Structure formats: C-alpha cells, structure tokens
C-alpha cells in the first residue's frame, strides 16, 4: 500500500476536487493492502457532517445514512468508506488529524451525476483557543 502522505498533500494543495478524488480512487480505494489494514469504525461526528453535507450539496431533506461501511486504517487518523443517502451513493475519505475530507455523491441508480465536496468536521462555534467561561 502506498503511504497516505501523498493523498494528504493533495488535499492541502490541490484546488481541483475531481482530480483529488480521482487520485484517491486510482491509488487507494481498491488497494487490497489498504483494506487488510482497515477496521470498521463508527464516527458520530463524521456521520452528522455527511448528513449536513448531503443536504447542502444534493438538496436533500431529513437525511439519514443507510448501508454505511466506514473503515479506519490502523495507526493512521484516516477513515474511508461509503454509504447510501436516499437516492445517492456516497464515497468518502477523511483525515482526522487535519480535519479534512472529501465526499462524492453519485445519483443512484443512474450514476450519471456526481457531486464532489471537501469538508471539515469542526464543530461550529468551538474554535481552538477560544474560552467560553
């Protein structure tokens, strides 16, 4: 398996979201070694973020995730996987350590329209270094 550093660098420097997601699919998504070192994970903040993102990007209402499978890579702050969100298939990857991820939403079953978005799971109103006494 390739080191995740190159994907993380693309997240930080590239503006073309399609290029970044294509790089993820070409180099990581179907890498059997990545799957071997991954374990199922549940992340409530990531789930909430994806629901909000689907509402904003796809124009959906009352979003809940279905048939989700998210995996974390052993020894890395990296989550990848997919789920169904109403009539969209979503694929994601997320670096927890830099709070940056990407999601691709493909309309299902046609799959002829894909929306790609970059996201952060930061909790609004709770910025680092701010005291709420």
N, C-alpha and C positions, 0 to 999 in steps of 0.2 A: 504494500500500500504506500502511496505517496504521502509525504508529510503534508499536514493541513496548513502549513505556513503559507504556501503559495496562494491557496484559496483565501485565507485571511487577508493577505496583502492585496489581492484583487478587490476584496470588499472595501478596503480602506482607500484605494486609489482610483479604481475604475468607475466611470460615470455611466457606462452602458450596461444597464441591468440585464438585458438579454445575453450579452457577452459573458457576464459573471455567472449567470445560471447555466448557460451552455457549458462553461468551463467545469462547473460542479458536476453536471451530468456526464460529460466526456471523461473526467478524470476520477470521480469518486462514487457516483450514485450506484453503479453496478459493479464496483470493485469487491470481489468476494472476500478479500482480506479485511476491508472496512467492516463488512457485515460480521465477520468472525470475531472481531474485537469490540463489537457493539452489543449493548444490552438494552432491553425495553426500559423505558423511563416515562414517568408521568410528571408533567411540569404545569402546575395550575396557572402560573403567570403567563407562560407561553400559550396555553390553551385560550385564556382570556384575550390575549393580544391577537391571536389568529381570528377569533370571533369578531373582534372590533375591526380588524383589517379587512375581513371578508365583507363586512357591512359597508365599509368605505370604498373598497376597490371594486366590488362586484355589485354594489347596490342592493344587497340582501337585507332582510329584516329578521329579527328573532333568531339569530344564528346559533346553532349548536353543532359541535363536531360529531361526525359519525365514522365508524370503522377506522379509528385512528391507530397508527402504529408509529410511535416516536422512539428513537434509539439514541443512546448516548455512547460515546466512544470512551473506552477505558483509559483513564489517565489524561483525558482531554476535557475541556469545558466546551464540548461540541455536541449538538443534538441535530439529528436529521430524521426524515421520515415523511409520512403522508397521511392524508385523511380525506373523507368525503365531507363536503359542506354544502348541503342542499343539492343542487344540480351541478356542483363544481368538484373536481378532483384537485386537491391541493398537495403540493410537494414543498417541503421546507428544509432549510438548514439554518442553524443558529449557533453563533459563538457567544457563550455566556460571559466569558471573561472580558470581552469588549462590547457586550450588549448590542450585537449587530447580527441581523439575519436577513434572509430573503425568502419570499414565498411566491410560488407560481400557481395561479388558479386557472384551470382549464375547464371550460364548459363541457359538461358530460350529458349525453353520450357523443355529441358531435365532435368535441375536442378541436373545433376549428377556430376558437377564440381563446387566447391565453393572456391573462393579466399578470404582470410581474411587479412585485413591490419589495422595497427594502424596509426593514422595520427594526424597532428597538422595543424592549420590554420595560423600559424605565417607567416607574410609577409617577404619573403626573403630580406635581406639587411636592415631590420629595427629592429635591436635587441634593447632590452630595455637598456637604459642608454647610447646609442650612439648618439652623436650630429652630425648633418650633416650641419654645418654652412658654 
